[in-house]
Amino acid sequence: MNLTSMNRRFSISKIPLAAALWDLLMVYVAYTVCRAVFLMLNWSLYADTLTWSHGFGLFGAGLLFDTPAILYTNAVVLVMFLVPLHWKESPVFYRIARWIYTVVNSVAVCLNLMDCVYFPFSGKRTTASIFAEFSNESTGEMLKIFGGQFLSHWYLVLLAALITWGFWKLFRPVPKRVKRPVALFRYYVSGAIALLVAVPLSIGAIRGGFTTATRPITISNANQYVNRPAETGIVLNTPFAIMRTLKKTPFVVPNYMSDQEAMAIYTPLHQPTDSTAFTPRNVVVIILESFSKQHFGFYNKTLRNGTYQGFTPFLDSLITQGAMTYRYSYANGRKSIEGMPSVLSSLPNFVEPLFLTPASLNAMSGLARELGENKGYTTAFFHGAQNSSMGFHAFARATGFQHYYGRDDYNADPNFHGDDDFDGTWSIWDEEFFQFYAQQMNKMQEPFMTALFSASSHDPFVVPEKYKGRFPQGERPLQQCIAYTDYALKRFFEEASKQPWFNNTLFVITADHVSQQIDPFYCTTLGNYCVPIILYAPGDPSLHGYDEQQVVEQIDIMPTVLAYLHYDKPYIAFGRNMLGSNIAEGFALHWLPESSSYEYVWGDYALQFDGQRITAAYKFRSDSTLSHNVLGTMPRDTLQHMQRHMQSVIQQYMQRMTTDNLTVK
């Protein structure tokens, strides 16, 4: 072989670096396809504001986040390609490299495609918390859940299979050495140069820059490329979001002020000041899956020129006929596992769900513990899914619930039909489980405190076969399930109203979080937390009305219930009494996962705070779509008051979480 033929054989298309670049290019193409599919399936979230030029800019920015994800997941393959060693001669080497390349990148593609479906519910790309979130599910339950999702989203499964086939077929092998002096020399030299170039370039790409002043790129960096938080879903990819949150410590105590100043501004320690004797009423808390205010008729009387009817006729009538509710009421989180601590233990959700952090092992208070241990209440938690599902059972025990009733207990009750009433995916149908709930309370010694977490208004959004076509379909699949659960509640209250304990009971009805928002008002950062908070005491006609001024949120439920009962013990709660006389003290503070920032509502303003500075302010009462940032014109004293109060809440929450100080010692 002459020199000319050797040069042809070792053209640039046949050196290891070229093969590696080709294989990485295929992965970039796959990620871009996933991003396009994500945008198409979630187009309703972006249709009103996304322009062509901005859309291309988001896709371009996405490559910055794709790069570290791709380099991390393909690190082994890159090393195999670029290190010039003799074992590349073996056919086994090629097969191993091909398998590793195909498997790791197919998993990454599947994660991206799954988020196309999950993003509308979580409001952010999936993070490492997903592993803990489903850690309590059995293998059988997980297979049923994912099996159902595969069937309902078969087109994504098909796309994942096609991309996997493409990885396998288009994988380019590393060229073998030619054992001649000149060719061998070039082989090792080119390989060494490629390795020397690739290593620093890869490190810089993973970090997001090459200077020592550059902080490693993380999910919050996506905010610099977007016009609104929801667009971070386009920029980011799921493998990157998961890798960047592995071993992440969510509770970092800021140093906004001294502890003494923080306590002077705000304190979660509630001391008894009520001279009225404790009133041992029963307490029933009902947490409804995904029941956003968007789906109620009562809260939306002017929506769509007054033609909107909603999907909750029973709850609308309950509010109208004798309950207390609020116009400005908000959730503290965006997931089911964030709603339970907020509603039952007055613990907000900042950064990461409490369930999924080491702080979940802290000693915690809650309605069940305060009333069960200190007032002799019988306490029980109800959820129609498998007893270990979602970690609810563990949290219920941690906060003092004496009993837990789930699908296992329902199946064991001879008065019901067991798994004949199972919805096939998550839980016992709401109608049947609500009846089981009422009958179990009939057996309890009074006073009792119980909580129910509904399940039927959850993906895959189906209703029992006997009710097909009975409930309005709406614009989203969820809405017929909302109507079904509302009907189940009607039947529950019909049964409960016949019982002797009914008139001595305070009912609290709220949602865990919102879901499938439609109208512009509900699609804002603040609208994504609009849930009902309803107080209903059939034996107390004075507890009724529609408060259109006060700002309230889920963490206010526990202090309100205890104040209503004239509770006389100190306790820790981050909320306040909604029935108190000073409504100006009401506030809402929640974490925005899509922008890694806080949103704080007080008075007439809603602030957005990135942990260091206020980034935006809106007059939410008059600017319902948060279209006009008034940060530069709002009164300075109001801004300062809101910022210091918010910082005090955040600092004390983080401090108490990290020091296991959530109960009165």
FIDREN-269108 format. One line per 3 residues: for each residue x, y, z of C-alpha. Coordinates in nm, 4 decimals. Last residue first. Layout:
BEGIN
X/Y/Z; ...
END
This chain:
BEGIN
-4.0444/2.1243/7.2508; -4.3155/2.2816/7.0358; -4.2909/2.1091/6.7007
-4.1252/2.1835/6.3683; -3.7687/2.2261/6.4957; -3.5737/1.9537/6.3172
-3.2726/2.1842/6.2699; -3.2679/2.1840/5.8882; -3.6429/2.2235/5.8526
-3.6666/2.4847/6.1266; -3.3970/2.6950/5.9620; -3.5460/2.6669/5.6159
-3.8897/2.7686/5.7432; -3.7473/3.0494/5.9559; -3.5544/3.1973/5.6649
-3.8450/3.1694/5.4212; -4.0953/3.3334/5.6573; -3.8551/3.6148/5.7491
-3.7692/3.6743/5.3846; -4.1387/3.7127/5.3008; -4.1919/3.9633/5.5826
-3.8837/4.1597/5.4839; -3.9807/4.1721/5.1171; -4.3430/4.2659/5.1812
-4.2543/4.5496/5.4169; -3.9865/4.6824/5.1808; -4.2194/4.6777/4.8814
-4.4949/4.8510/5.0756; -4.2515/5.1175/5.1980; -4.1206/5.1684/4.8459
-4.4652/5.2302/4.6958; -4.5051/5.0500/4.3589; -4.3640/5.2262/4.0520
-4.0563/5.0302/3.9462; -4.1987/4.6921/4.0410; -4.5129/4.7578/3.8404
-4.4772/4.4650/3.5980; -4.7883/4.4722/3.3823; -4.9331/4.1539/3.2329
-5.0113/3.9594/3.5494; -5.3220/3.8047/3.3863; -5.5566/3.9311/3.6593
-5.4213/4.2849/3.6614; -5.6806/4.4468/3.8897; -5.6455/4.2268/4.1977
-5.2988/4.1042/4.0966; -5.1256/4.4411/4.1090; -4.8009/4.2870/3.9874
-4.4400/4.2952/4.1042; -4.1313/4.1484/3.9383; -3.7692/4.0429/4.0005
-3.7379/4.1020/4.3751; -3.3836/4.0111/4.4755; -3.1794/3.7363/4.6385
-3.3980/3.4282/4.6620; -3.5439/3.4712/4.3137; -3.8404/3.6779/4.4363
-4.1656/3.7349/4.2504; -4.4071/3.9769/4.4134; -4.7882/3.9783/4.4063
-4.9480/4.3045/4.5170; -5.2761/4.4434/4.6470; -5.2387/4.3365/5.0088
-5.0027/4.0409/5.0222; -4.8997/3.7772/4.7717; -4.5508/3.6246/4.7544
-4.4171/3.4204/4.4639; -4.0855/3.2449/4.5143; -3.8226/3.1416/4.2606
-3.6843/2.8380/4.0803; -3.8381/2.9595/3.7511; -4.0528/2.6581/3.6581
-4.0658/2.5370/4.0187; -4.2463/2.8495/4.1437; -4.2456/2.8178/4.5238
-4.5325/2.9539/4.7309; -4.6160/3.2363/4.9657; -4.9682/3.3585/5.0339
-5.0607/3.6378/5.2724; -5.3319/3.7438/5.5141; -5.2382/4.0033/5.7743
-5.4850/4.2543/5.6296; -5.7681/4.0215/5.7371; -5.7252/4.1290/6.0965
-6.0370/3.9924/6.2700; -5.9474/3.6262/6.2629; -6.1494/3.3721/6.0635
-5.8591/3.2906/5.8311; -5.6439/3.2035/6.1339; -5.2794/3.2018/6.0254
-5.0298/2.9831/5.8419; -4.6779/2.8649/5.9172; -4.7881/2.6374/6.2002
-4.6067/2.5365/6.5186; -4.8142/2.4695/6.8321; -4.9084/2.6147/7.1702
-5.2142/2.4622/7.3436; -5.5609/2.6089/7.4084; -5.7631/2.5211/7.0986
-6.0708/2.7402/7.0690; -6.2291/2.4945/6.8200; -6.2462/2.7669/6.5537
-5.8873/2.8617/6.6402; -5.7734/2.5029/6.5815; -5.9541/2.4873/6.2478
-5.8146/2.8226/6.1359; -5.4589/2.7365/6.2433; -5.4764/2.4108/6.0385
-5.6355/2.5648/5.7295; -5.4021/2.8633/5.6947; -5.1307/2.6477/5.5315
-5.3659/2.6010/5.2368; -5.3731/2.9664/5.1387; -5.5508/3.2910/5.2230
-5.5597/3.6482/5.0907; -5.8564/3.8399/5.2326; -6.0709/4.0704/5.0204
-6.3538/3.8815/4.8488; -6.4682/3.6804/5.1510; -6.7799/3.4881/5.0472
-7.0096/3.3985/5.3353; -7.0930/3.1334/5.5915; -7.0020/3.0316/5.9445
-7.2879/3.1887/6.1407; -7.5180/2.8977/6.0536; -7.3218/2.6664/6.2861
-7.4606/2.3131/6.2919; -7.3961/2.2555/5.9213; -7.0344/2.3700/5.9608
-6.8799/2.4216/5.6169; -6.5434/2.5813/5.5465; -6.4351/2.5944/5.1805
-6.0859/2.6616/5.0475; -6.0877/2.6475/4.6697; -5.7678/2.6304/4.4653
-5.5879/2.8983/4.2645; -5.2181/2.8024/4.2541; -5.1607/2.8030/3.8765
-5.3466/3.1327/3.8636; -5.0542/3.2946/4.0446; -4.7968/3.1876/3.7849
-5.0474/3.2770/3.5154; -5.2556/3.0138/3.3343; -5.5661/3.0599/3.5506
-5.6259/3.4172/3.4327; -5.5677/3.3155/3.0705; -5.8422/3.0466/3.0697
-5.7523/2.6807/3.0403; -5.5801/2.5246/3.3416; -5.5223/2.1522/3.3211
-5.4505/2.0879/3.6883; -5.4512/2.2718/4.0183; -5.3218/2.1435/4.3517
-5.4267/1.9376/4.6555; -5.7776/2.0742/4.6483; -5.9915/2.2089/4.9335
-6.2870/2.1168/5.1500; -6.2998/2.1691/5.5258; -6.5964/2.0230/5.7126
-6.6617/2.1223/6.0736; -6.8750/1.8632/6.2488; -7.1332/1.8675/6.5288
-7.4260/1.8746/6.2884; -7.3069/1.5563/6.1165; -7.2296/1.3381/6.4210
-7.5830/1.1978/6.4479; -7.5728/1.0643/6.0906; -7.8289/1.1341/5.8181
-7.6300/1.4315/5.6844; -7.3340/1.2005/5.6231; -7.5235/0.9910/5.3661
-7.6443/1.2867/5.1618; -7.3026/1.4457/5.2119; -7.1307/1.1444/5.0571
-7.3788/1.1311/4.7673; -7.3068/1.4940/4.6851; -6.9359/1.4285/4.7167
-6.9613/1.1468/4.4609; -7.1423/1.3906/4.2289; -6.8547/1.6364/4.2645
-6.6208/1.3442/4.1961; -6.8055/1.2753/3.8683; -6.8058/1.6420/3.7635
-6.4321/1.6669/3.8268; -6.3896/1.3450/3.6272; -6.5811/1.5016/3.3367
-6.3407/1.7945/3.3644; -6.0171/1.5979/3.3495; -6.0568/1.5126/2.9811
-6.0216/1.8843/2.9003; -6.2580/2.1167/2.7132; -6.5692/1.9951/2.8923
-6.7070/1.6402/2.8811; -7.0274/1.7026/3.0755; -7.1277/1.4081/3.2963
-7.3658/1.1266/3.2051; -7.1946/1.0056/2.8886; -7.0217/0.7115/3.0563
-7.1590/0.6868/3.4096; -7.2083/0.3094/3.4258; -6.8580/0.2610/3.2837
-6.7021/0.4380/3.5785; -6.5251/0.7637/3.4893; -6.1938/0.8109/3.3116
-5.9261/1.0733/3.3424; -5.6015/0.8769/3.2878; -5.4952/1.0876/3.4881
-5.6506/1.1900/3.8163; -5.9987/1.3131/3.9059; -6.0742/0.9710/4.0569
-5.8331/1.0043/4.3503; -5.9746/1.1735/4.6600; -5.7695/1.2410/4.9742
-5.9813/1.2109/5.2890; -5.8935/1.3479/5.6315; -6.0394/1.2596/5.9696
-6.0602/1.4224/6.3114; -6.2886/1.2563/6.5629; -6.4858/1.3636/6.8691
-6.6483/1.1238/6.8877; -6.5911/0.7491/6.8817; -6.5710/0.6157/6.5334
-6.8119/0.3641/6.3788; -7.0157/0.6191/6.1814; -6.6839/0.7608/6.0621
-6.6154/0.4285/5.8910; -6.9526/0.4437/5.7181; -6.8871/0.7898/5.5768
-6.5466/0.6897/5.4379; -6.6889/0.3727/5.2799; -6.9446/0.5937/5.1062
-6.6607/0.8177/4.9867; -6.4808/0.5068/4.8616; -6.7776/0.4001/4.6514
-6.8249/0.7369/4.4822; -6.4518/0.8047/4.4530; -6.3712/0.4897/4.2540
-6.1199/0.2688/4.4334; -5.7663/0.3584/4.3359; -5.4970/0.4229/4.0824
-5.5081/0.2354/3.7546; -5.7890/-0.0171/3.7070; -6.0586/0.1996/3.8632
-6.1084/-0.0466/4.1476; -6.4754/-0.0966/4.2417; -6.4763/-0.4682/4.1572
-6.1613/-0.4628/4.3669; -6.3634/-0.4861/4.6846; -6.7404/-0.4909/4.6473
-6.8464/-0.3266/4.9718; -7.0187/-0.4345/5.2944; -6.7706/-0.7194/5.3416
-6.4883/-0.4691/5.4191; -6.1505/-0.6262/5.3387; -6.1327/-0.4625/4.9960
-6.1858/-0.1195/5.1523; -5.9097/-0.1870/5.4017; -5.6597/-0.2777/5.1306
-5.7679/0.0193/4.9184; -5.6818/0.2592/5.1944; -5.7752/0.3387/5.5516
-5.5094/0.4723/5.7886; -5.5514/0.4968/6.1652; -5.3859/0.6886/6.4491
-5.2925/0.9928/6.2469; -5.0117/1.1724/6.4306; -4.8091/1.3629/6.1747
-4.5551/1.0902/6.1015; -4.8281/0.8298/6.0642; -5.0078/1.0326/5.8000
-4.6753/1.0977/5.6276; -4.5981/0.7269/5.6040; -4.9449/0.6420/5.4752
-4.9353/0.9178/5.2182; -4.6041/0.7921/5.0729; -4.7489/0.8071/4.7226
-4.9188/0.4674/4.7596; -4.8432/0.2539/5.0645; -5.2083/0.1700/5.1316
-5.2969/0.0990/4.7700; -5.5236/0.3789/4.6490; -5.8534/0.4879/4.8009
-5.7090/0.7369/5.0476; -5.8389/0.7866/5.4006; -5.6645/0.9255/5.7112
-5.7852/0.8620/6.0659; -5.7931/1.0369/6.4035; -5.9937/0.9624/6.7175
-5.9691/1.2746/6.9294; -5.8344/1.2711/7.2838; -5.7609/1.6405/7.3105
-5.3811/1.6632/7.3347; -5.2637/1.3549/7.1492; -5.5383/1.3298/6.8911
-5.6250/1.6965/6.8460; -5.2698/1.8304/6.8173; -5.1381/1.5178/6.6444
-5.4163/1.4871/6.3886; -5.4242/1.8586/6.3083; -5.0534/1.8635/6.2444
-4.7159/1.8546/6.4160; -4.3926/1.7270/6.2768; -4.0882/1.5471/6.4146
-3.8400/1.5472/6.1308; -3.7969/1.2396/5.9092; -3.9505/1.4178/5.6114
-3.6630/1.6625/5.6555; -3.4408/1.4139/5.4705; -3.6204/1.5231/5.1533
-3.8827/1.3692/4.9272; -4.1959/1.4167/5.1345; -4.1055/1.7812/5.2009
-4.1497/1.8523/4.8326; -3.8571/2.0505/4.6900; -3.7746/2.4226/4.6648
-4.0305/2.5559/4.9147; -4.3558/2.3855/5.0067; -4.5462/2.5315/5.2991
-4.6116/2.3442/5.6236; -4.9489/2.4019/5.7901; -4.9671/2.0379/5.9015
-5.2880/1.9055/5.7404; -5.3338/2.1346/5.4413; -4.9710/2.2188/5.3697
-4.8335/1.8721/5.4469; -5.0965/1.7075/5.2203; -5.0706/1.9482/4.9290
-4.7046/1.8923/4.8480; -4.7418/1.5175/4.7909; -5.0287/1.5873/4.5536
-4.8135/1.8126/4.3404; -4.8171/2.1822/4.2467; -4.7640/2.3428/4.5843
-4.8865/2.5879/4.8450; -5.2403/2.6174/4.7119; -5.4193/2.9501/4.6966
-5.7327/3.1329/4.8071; -5.8202/3.4807/4.6844; -6.1970/3.4642/4.6388
-6.2628/3.2913/4.9675; -6.5163/3.0487/5.1089; -6.7573/3.0047/5.3974
-7.0476/2.7635/5.3619; -7.4252/2.7960/5.3876; -7.6439/2.7667/5.0797
-7.4252/2.9249/4.8151; -7.1125/2.7296/4.9036; -7.3014/2.4000/4.9135
-7.4755/2.4845/4.5841; -7.1444/2.5423/4.4072; -7.0086/2.2232/4.5641
-7.3001/2.0280/4.4190; -7.2911/2.1878/4.0744; -6.9162/2.1327/4.0331
-6.8355/2.1209/3.6604; -6.8434/2.4872/3.5648; -7.1345/2.6835/3.4198
-6.9533/2.9514/3.2185; -7.1934/3.1822/3.0348; -7.1211/3.5013/3.2285
-6.9343/3.6710/2.9472; -6.6780/3.3928/2.9284; -6.6049/3.4042/3.3019
-6.8225/3.6420/3.5020; -6.9618/3.3814/3.7404; -6.6271/3.2063/3.7682
-6.5840/3.1303/4.1383; -6.9279/2.9711/4.1704; -6.9086/2.7683/3.8485
-6.6067/2.5719/3.9569; -6.3561/2.4107/3.7154; -6.0996/2.6923/3.7087
-6.1026/2.6920/4.0887; -5.8704/2.3940/4.0528; -5.9875/2.0586/4.1837
-5.6784/1.8517/4.0911; -5.7405/1.5740/4.3501; -5.9812/1.6826/4.6209
-5.8628/1.7112/4.9801; -6.1499/1.6604/5.2268; -6.0870/1.7570/5.5886
-6.3417/1.6403/5.8475; -6.3216/1.7857/6.1991; -6.5514/1.6762/6.4816
-6.6343/1.9474/6.7315; -6.4801/1.9406/7.0792; -6.5197/2.3087/7.1758
-6.2281/2.4287/7.3919; -6.3303/2.6877/7.6495; -6.3231/3.0534/7.5500
-6.0279/3.2520/7.6866; -5.8469/3.2543/7.3534; -5.4817/3.3654/7.3685
-5.3092/3.0336/7.2972; -4.9558/3.0729/7.1540; -4.8876/3.0008/6.7886
-4.5200/2.9669/6.6971; -4.4802/3.0261/6.3234; -4.3277/3.3691/6.3938
-4.3116/3.6825/6.1829; -4.1464/4.0237/6.1997; -4.0095/3.9965/6.5535
-3.9012/3.6368/6.4922; -3.6987/3.7433/6.1885; -3.5423/4.0322/6.3790
-3.4288/3.8017/6.6595; -3.2956/3.5424/6.4184; -3.0831/3.8073/6.2517
-3.1584/3.9020/5.8932; -3.1518/3.7684/5.5376; -2.9085/3.4909/5.6194
-3.0456/3.2112/5.4061; -3.0828/2.8564/5.5395; -3.0366/2.6048/5.2589
-3.3096/2.3417/5.2451; -3.3177/2.1664/4.9092; -2.9890/1.9748/4.9365
-2.9372/1.8230/4.5930; -2.8067/1.4682/4.5857; -2.9247/1.4418/4.2235
-3.0860/1.7675/4.1130; -2.8591/1.8492/3.8181; -2.8743/1.4932/3.6866
-3.2547/1.4881/3.6841; -3.2931/1.8245/3.5118; -3.0270/1.7315/3.2530
-3.1962/1.3994/3.1742; -3.5313/1.5842/3.1440; -3.4420/1.8492/2.8870
-3.4572/2.2224/2.9388; -3.5382/2.4981/2.6902; -3.8951/2.3992/2.6097
-3.9988/2.3427/2.9718; -3.8278/2.6689/3.0617; -4.1025/2.8311/2.8548
-4.3459/2.7953/3.1438; -4.1493/3.0561/3.3392; -4.2143/3.3503/3.1069
-4.0038/3.5386/2.8543; -3.7345/3.2727/2.8410; -3.3599/3.2636/2.7744
-3.2288/3.3895/3.1092; -3.4652/3.1605/3.2952; -3.2900/2.8487/3.1655
-3.0049/2.9197/3.4056; -3.2279/2.7978/3.6899; -3.1849/2.4392/3.5674
-2.8110/2.4414/3.6249; -2.4947/2.5488/3.4429; -2.1847/2.5158/3.6561
-2.0793/2.8569/3.7861; -1.8512/3.0500/3.5565; -1.5929/3.2615/3.7366
-1.3235/3.0017/3.6717; -1.3669/3.0590/3.2998; -1.4575/2.7883/3.0489
-1.8348/2.8008/3.0267; -2.1551/2.6000/3.0684; -2.0011/2.3544/3.3156
-2.0760/2.0549/3.0940; -1.9567/2.2377/2.7832; -1.6359/2.3496/2.9549
-1.5624/1.9977/3.0769; -1.6352/1.8554/2.7320; -1.4078/2.1062/2.5607
-1.1338/2.0325/2.8135; -1.1554/1.6554/2.7476; -1.2172/1.6635/2.3719
-0.9034/1.8499/2.2704; -0.6555/1.6281/2.4526; -0.8494/1.3178/2.3463
-0.8545/1.4219/1.9813; -0.4825/1.4988/1.9935; -0.4062/1.1568/2.1433
-0.6205/0.9801/1.8839; -0.4654/1.1739/1.5954; -0.1165/1.0888/1.7201
-0.2006/0.7234/1.7805; -0.3566/0.6648/1.4389; -0.1038/0.8822/1.2572
0.1816/0.6681/1.3860; 0.0013/0.3492/1.2962; -0.0650/0.4779/0.9453
0.3012/0.5707/0.8966; 0.4360/0.2446/1.0382; 0.1828/0.0026/0.8921
-0.0657/-0.1862/1.1062; -0.3820/-0.0150/0.9945; -0.5849/0.0626/1.3050
-0.9546/-0.0036/1.3088; -1.2172/0.2594/1.2493; -1.4521/0.3312/1.5452
-1.8028/0.2159/1.4590; -2.0840/0.4482/1.3484; -2.4213/0.3960/1.5119
-2.6863/0.4691/1.2515; -2.8740/0.1381/1.2809; -2.8806/0.1151/1.6604
-2.9537/0.4803/1.7264; -3.2225/0.4780/1.4570; -3.3903/0.1724/1.6095
-3.4024/0.3587/1.9423; -3.5529/0.6602/1.7653; -3.8205/0.4414/1.6086
-3.9009/0.2741/1.9425; -3.9295/0.6095/2.1182; -4.1651/0.7314/1.8429
-4.3823/0.4215/1.8814; -4.4005/0.4709/2.2588; -4.4909/0.8343/2.2005
-4.7690/0.7289/1.9623; -4.8966/0.4747/2.2149; -4.9826/0.7490/2.4649
-5.2972/0.5912/2.6111; -5.1498/0.2421/2.5929; -4.8147/0.3392/2.7395
-4.9852/0.5331/3.0200; -5.1941/0.2317/3.1146; -4.8853/0.0136/3.1264
-4.7075/0.2775/3.3311; -4.9734/0.2693/3.5992; -5.0302/-0.1059/3.5877
-4.6577/-0.1815/3.5948; -4.6118/0.0613/3.8832; -4.8890/-0.1084/4.0790
-4.7332/-0.4504/4.0262; -4.3869/-0.3306/4.1224; -4.5219/-0.1825/4.4430
-4.5339/0.1936/4.4875; -4.3521/0.3453/4.7842; -4.0535/0.4671/4.5805
-4.2767/0.6617/4.3435; -4.1960/1.0106/4.4706; -3.8474/0.9084/4.5793
-3.7374/0.8435/4.2238; -3.9260/1.1469/4.0892; -3.7282/1.3739/4.3215
-3.4416/1.3554/4.0728; -3.6153/1.6198/3.8633; -3.8960/1.6093/3.6069
-3.9205/1.9227/3.3954; -4.1507/2.1776/3.5487; -4.5156/2.2710/3.5903
-4.5932/1.9366/3.7561; -4.9244/1.8612/3.5870; -4.8623/2.0149/3.2442
-4.5087/1.8625/3.2437; -4.6148/1.4984/3.2822; -4.7205/1.4273/2.9226
-4.4257/1.5715/2.7285; -4.2217/1.4699/3.0318; -4.2552/1.1076/2.9259
-4.0971/1.1965/2.5909; -3.7876/1.3430/2.7526; -3.7454/1.0456/2.9851
-3.7871/0.8065/2.6911; -3.5187/0.9921/2.4955; -3.2743/0.9642/2.7856
-3.3446/0.5905/2.8162; -3.2830/0.5516/2.4429; -2.9550/0.7379/2.4789
-2.8271/0.5080/2.7505; -2.9384/0.1888/2.5715; -2.8180/0.2657/2.2190
-2.4731/0.3911/2.3157; -2.4112/0.1090/2.5625; -2.5192/-0.1526/2.3078
-2.3070/-0.0068/2.0290; -2.0003/0.0203/2.2507; -2.0363/-0.3419/2.3633
-2.0834/-0.4667/2.0071; -1.7852/-0.2707/1.8772; -1.5553/-0.3898/2.1538
-1.6612/-0.7523/2.1029; -1.5402/-0.7289/1.7411; -1.1879/-0.6812/1.8849
-0.9497/-0.4351/1.7205; -1.0501/-0.1661/1.9714; -0.8428/-0.3638/2.2177
-0.5294/-0.1922/2.0832; -0.5791/0.1322/2.2659; -0.6170/0.4895/2.1397
-0.8545/0.6432/2.3985; -1.1060/0.8348/2.1874; -1.3847/0.5908/2.1131
-1.4034/0.4019/2.4416; -1.3767/0.7277/2.6333; -1.6589/0.8742/2.4280
-1.8761/0.5673/2.4842; -1.8305/0.5894/2.8604; -1.9094/0.9611/2.8692
-2.2260/0.9261/2.6626; -2.4736/1.0071/2.9423; -2.2676/1.2945/3.0739
-2.1852/1.4367/2.7314; -2.5474/1.4229/2.6207; -2.6791/1.5887/2.9348
-2.4030/1.8505/2.9291; -2.4823/1.9341/2.5649; -2.8615/1.9273/2.5826
-2.8617/2.2282/2.8131; -2.6770/2.4520/2.5697; -2.8740/2.2969/2.2824
-3.1938/2.4190/2.4492; -3.0826/2.7761/2.3957; -3.1121/2.7174/2.0228
-3.4594/2.5692/2.0644; -3.5609/2.8683/2.2752; -3.4248/3.1076/2.0124
-3.6152/2.9231/1.7398; -3.9327/2.9781/1.9432; -3.8506/3.3438/1.9952
-3.8183/3.3962/1.6210; -4.1337/3.2021/1.5398; -4.3411/3.3766/1.8064
-4.4696/3.2227/2.1303; -4.7226/3.4297/2.3258; -5.0754/3.2940/2.2791
-4.9827/2.9435/2.1658; -4.7507/2.8657/2.4581; -4.9413/2.6557/2.7112
-5.1888/2.5327/2.4469; -4.8953/2.3948/2.2471; -4.8181/2.1320/2.5093
-4.8237/1.8309/2.2754; -4.6604/2.0272/1.9939; -4.3920/2.1805/2.2146
-4.2943/1.8484/2.3690; -4.2855/1.6879/2.0227; -4.0456/1.9588/1.9057
-3.8272/1.9074/2.2124; -3.8231/1.5326/2.1551; -3.7130/1.5889/1.7943
-3.4392/1.8187/1.9204; -3.3205/1.5536/2.1657; -3.3067/1.2963/1.8836
-3.1086/1.5307/1.6583; -2.8611/1.5971/1.9381; -2.8270/1.2194/1.9851
-2.7525/1.1693/1.6159; -2.4878/1.4407/1.6362; -2.3218/1.2517/1.9208
-2.2805/0.9476/1.6951; -2.1311/1.1576/1.4153; -1.8964/1.3357/1.6544
-1.7685/1.0037/1.7895; -1.7043/0.8682/1.4388; -1.5192/1.1864/1.3419
-1.3087/1.1695/1.6571; -1.2132/0.8072/1.5860; -1.0689/0.8827/1.2373
-1.2464/0.7585/0.9264; -1.4262/1.0650/0.7920; -1.1090/1.2721/0.8244
-0.9327/1.0529/0.5654; -0.7327/0.7640/0.7001; -0.7908/0.5213/0.4101
-0.7279/0.7927/0.1521; -0.3997/0.8833/0.3205; -0.2987/0.5164/0.3225
-0.3750/0.4925/-0.0513; -0.1545/0.7936/-0.1250; 0.1319/0.6633/0.0891
0.1505/0.3356/-0.1042; 0.0000/0.0000/0.0000
END
